Amino acid sequence: MAAIGLLCAGPIPQDPGYHRFADTRTVFGVPNFWNVASNVPFLLAGMFGLWRLPRLAHPESRAGYLLLCVGVLLVGVGSGYYHRAPSNATLLWDRLPMTVAFMALFALLLGERVLTRGRTTALALLPLLGVAAAVYWSWTEARGVGDLRPYVLVQFLPVLLMPVILLLFPARYLGNRALGAAFGLYVVAKVLESLDFPIEHLTGCVSGHTLKHLVAAGAVTCLLLAVPTRRRAGP
């Protein structure tokens, strides 16, 4: 119903104010340094996830987990690139890897909890839908008729559905505690994002958006830890 209501609404252009951030300090010649540098934890989380990859306990999780790790690594690169010079053009490279990571996670959860067949199809189709939504938004913005509706769907609908899936479907191997911690940190990250200017004004040294990146990287780490690995063999 939410999807139908959103699609029936008119096109939603990108708010130009989205590109205004509280902390615009230049450090070491890098504009918006702290919003750029705070993406490094995404790179570390992605590398940590790849380090765990050979020891995954359930082979069926491998493809989705790998795509999630790659998406997280690219978030670190794309978000850093965007924050160095915020604009609609650079924002595309922030949003593309985020949709890949979100949809890889959604496909992984669907395959573990809901689907009895078609897991490979879901893993191939969902990230492609995410990429298509981000590219469609960028294309419409370039034509002067920006439309965020498909992007909003692919980003927020899985976030709304995943807690429902966790409640209604029993776990096979994904850890509920780690997933719950990830969703909790995601909510905190969104709150910090909305309080970008007040937090910078209050602290005088760090903005809400910078903190949002750090907390979101923590959420990603929890997601990776939700996928179990085999115990290391003893000496």
Secondary structure, 3 states (H helix, E strand, C coil): CHHHHHHHCCCCCCCHHHHCCCCCCCECCECCHHHHHCCHHHHHHHHHHHHHHHHECCHHHHHHHHHHHHHHHHHHHHHHHHHHCCCHHHHHHHHHHHHHHHHHHHHHHHHHHCCCCCHHHHHHHHHHHHHHHHHHHHHHHHCCCCCCHHHHHHHHHHHHHHHHHHHHCCCCCCCHHHHHHHHHHHHHHHHHHHCHHHHHHHHCCCCHHHHHHHHHHHHHHHHHHCCCECCCCCC
